[in-house]
Amino acid sequence: MSDAEVASAPEILEALTANVTENVTDALNATAAKFVATPEGTALAYGSLVIMALLPIFFGALRSVTCSKSKNASDMPETITSRDAARFPIIASCTLFGLYLFFKVFSQEYINMLLSVYFFGLGVLALSHTMSPLMNKIFPDSFPNKQFQLLFAQGSGEAKEEIVNYEFDTKNLICLLISTVVGVWYLLKKHWIANNLFGLAFALNGVELLHLNNVSTGCILLGGLFIYDVFWVFGTNVMVTVAKSFEAPIKLVFPQDLLEKGLGASQFAMLGLGDIVIPGIFIALLLRFDVSLKKNSRTYFYSSFLAYIFGLGLTIWVMHTFKHAQPALLYLVPACIGFPLIVALIRGELTEMLRYEETPPEEEGDKVDESSEPDKKDQ
């Protein structure tokens, strides 16, 4: 994954919050007069969305542990501090309202055309990065894997400054080729399977590469977006308008009429990627906290993971019962924060959890350099 990809992670998260509440029955509400899903179709759609939501959280969290230890600049995570978390709901609100105005003033067709091209590029890179570890396991050691380097620099001699320095190999190129094929498929057909492949890749990359620096920051971020979510859904029509107008792979979809129409089905249940990534980065933080305890257990990861399942299930039940779109974070945030804190309180590790702090890799390197200087002076 290139530096450009890592740098775009916060941008992707902002985009995800733009449709964070485009939840699983939004399509059902919009088409209720024309289409009534069968109980089997509804159960299949809901069950599939839950499974698809759990996959990037589980595997993204596992990969975030490896990512946090990486010394490769292209794989370093983007660390979210408490200051970033406090500002994010405001930035997300401005982004959401800006999109709302754009859709009101300009042609929806042209805006979505630009967004499709933008997310085509991001999706190809995200899917390629997602596939890389799998390709390393598939290809045998005897595979002729050549190394390449893409270097873009400014100036010359001692004044030479590297702008892009990206190392890759033949396996990465194969991943990029496969991802490009999926991207062209999405660009031309907007097929729901291609949409989901890109959506899953975005979600997994978000959980893997966006790191909260401590639990308090996670509580600030989730709490702020909890208020953001409830306000923009129940207080205005802005969220719903943008969600219905915004055509981009920042949601997972599954047809409720799949059993009747097969892969050509068109009546979709939906789940915004923000409802996956935002709780997911908090769950990933708790997994890294589990690892730091060195107790060979994953208590806080599993408790928060089960809390997410409970919260998402409750969201679906409320929406299905009252036939009205719900802000999923209204249920997910209390569950994902409350369950692990209660477990920590029972185990007597609450103080240790709240004191847990992650340092960005680049700052760790600076500290190592600083600590070595006094040793050199003593010598």
BELNORPE-V626550 format. One record per backbone hydrogen bond with DSSP energy under -1.0 kcal/mol. CO is the residue of the C=O (numbers start at 0). NH is the residue of the N-H. E is the energy in kcal/mol with one decimal. If there is no record, write none. Layout:
<<CO/NH/E> <CO/NH/E>>
This chain:
<<1/5/-1.8> <2/6/-2.6> <3/7/-1.2> <5/8/-1.4> <7/11/-2.4> <8/12/-2.2> <9/13/-2.2> <10/14/-2.0> <11/15/-2.5> <12/16/-1.8> <15/18/-1.2> <16/19/-1.1> <18/21/-2.0> <20/22/-2.3> <22/25/-1.9> <24/28/-2.7> <25/29/-1.9> <26/30/-1.4> <30/34/-3.0> <37/41/-2.7> <38/42/-2.3> <39/43/-2.4> <40/44/-2.3> <41/45/-2.8> <42/46/-2.6> <43/47/-2.2> <44/48/-2.2> <45/49/-2.3> <46/50/-2.2> <47/51/-2.7> <48/52/-2.0> <49/53/-1.8> <50/54/-1.8> <53/57/-2.7> <54/58/-2.5> <55/59/-1.7> <56/60/-1.9> <57/61/-1.8> <58/62/-2.3> <59/63/-1.6> <60/64/-1.0> <61/65/-1.0> <62/66/-2.7> <63/67/-2.1> <66/69/-1.1> <71/74/-1.6> <77/210/-2.6> <79/212/-1.9> <80/84/-2.5> <81/85/-2.2> <82/86/-1.7> <83/87/-1.6> <86/90/-2.2> <87/91/-3.3> <88/92/-2.0> <89/93/-2.3> <90/94/-2.5> <91/95/-2.7> <92/96/-2.7> <93/97/-2.3> <94/98/-2.3> <95/99/-2.1> <96/100/-2.2> <97/101/-2.3> <98/102/-2.6> <99/103/-1.3> <100/104/-2.3> <101/105/-2.9> <106/110/-1.9> <107/111/-2.3> <108/112/-1.3> <109/113/-2.1> <110/114/-2.4> <111/115/-2.1> <112/116/-1.8> <113/117/-2.3> <114/118/-2.9> <115/119/-1.5> <116/120/-1.8> <117/121/-2.0> <118/122/-2.6> <119/123/-2.2> <120/124/-1.9> <121/125/-2.7> <122/126/-2.8> <123/127/-2.1> <124/128/-2.2> <125/129/-2.0> <126/130/-2.1> <127/131/-1.3> <130/134/-2.2> <131/135/-1.9> <133/137/-1.9> <134/138/-2.3> <139/142/-1.7> <142/144/-1.6> <145/169/-1.2> <147/167/-2.2> <149/165/-2.8> <151/162/-2.8> <151/163/-2.2> <153/160/-3.2> <155/158/-1.3> <156/159/-1.3> <160/153/-3.0> <163/151/-3.1> <165/149/-3.4> <167/147/-3.7> <168/172/-1.6> <169/173/-1.9> <170/174/-2.2> <171/175/-2.4> <172/176/-2.1> <173/177/-2.4> <174/178/-2.5> <175/179/-2.0> <176/180/-1.8> <177/181/-1.9> <178/182/-2.4> <179/183/-2.6> <180/184/-2.2> <181/185/-2.4> <182/186/-2.7> <183/187/-2.4> <184/188/-2.6> <185/189/-1.8> <190/194/-2.4> <191/195/-2.1> <192/196/-2.1> <193/197/-2.1> <194/198/-2.7> <195/199/-3.1> <196/200/-1.7> <197/201/-2.7> <198/202/-2.5> <199/203/-2.7> <200/204/-2.5> <201/205/-2.4> <202/206/-2.4> <203/207/-2.3> <204/208/-2.8> <205/209/-2.0> <208/77/-3.7> <210/79/-3.6> <212/357/-3.1> <213/217/-1.6> <214/218/-2.3> <215/219/-2.2> <216/220/-2.7> <217/221/-2.7> <218/222/-2.3> <219/223/-2.5> <220/224/-2.4> <221/225/-1.7> <222/226/-1.7> <223/227/-2.3> <224/228/-2.8> <225/229/-2.2> <226/230/-2.7> <227/231/-2.3> <228/232/-1.4> <229/233/-2.5> <230/234/-2.2> <231/238/-1.1> <236/240/-2.2> <237/241/-2.5> <238/242/-2.6> <239/243/-2.1> <240/244/-1.4> <241/245/-2.6> <247/249/-2.3> <249/272/-2.0> <251/270/-2.1> <253/268/-2.6> <256/260/-2.8> <257/261/-2.4> <260/263/-1.1> <261/264/-1.6> <266/255/-3.6> <268/253/-2.1> <270/251/-2.9> <271/274/-1.2> <272/275/-1.6> <272/276/-3.0> <273/277/-1.6> <275/279/-1.8> <276/280/-2.5> <278/282/-2.2> <279/283/-2.4> <280/284/-1.5> <281/285/-1.7> <282/286/-1.6> <283/287/-2.0> <284/288/-1.9> <285/289/-2.2> <286/290/-2.2> <287/291/-1.9> <288/292/-1.3> <290/293/-1.0> <297/301/-2.6> <298/302/-2.2> <299/303/-2.1> <300/304/-2.3> <301/305/-2.5> <302/306/-1.8> <303/307/-2.0> <304/308/-1.9> <305/309/-2.4> <306/310/-2.8> <307/311/-2.8> <308/312/-2.4> <309/313/-2.3> <310/314/-2.0> <311/315/-2.3> <312/316/-2.3> <313/317/-2.6> <314/318/-2.4> <315/319/-2.7> <316/320/-2.2> <317/321/-2.7> <318/322/-1.6> <326/329/-1.9> <327/330/-1.7> <327/331/-2.5> <328/332/-1.8> <330/334/-1.2> <331/335/-3.1> <332/336/-2.2> <333/337/-2.4> <334/338/-2.1> <336/340/-1.6> <337/341/-2.3> <338/342/-2.2> <339/343/-2.7> <340/344/-2.2> <341/345/-2.3> <342/346/-2.3> <343/348/-2.7> <348/352/-2.3> <349/353/-2.4> <350/354/-1.6> <359/363/-1.9> <360/364/-1.9> <361/365/-1.6> <362/366/-2.2> <363/367/-2.0> <364/368/-2.0> <365/369/-2.4> <366/370/-2.4> <367/371/-1.3> <371/375/-1.7> <372/376/-2.0> <373/377/-2.4> <374/378/-1.6>>
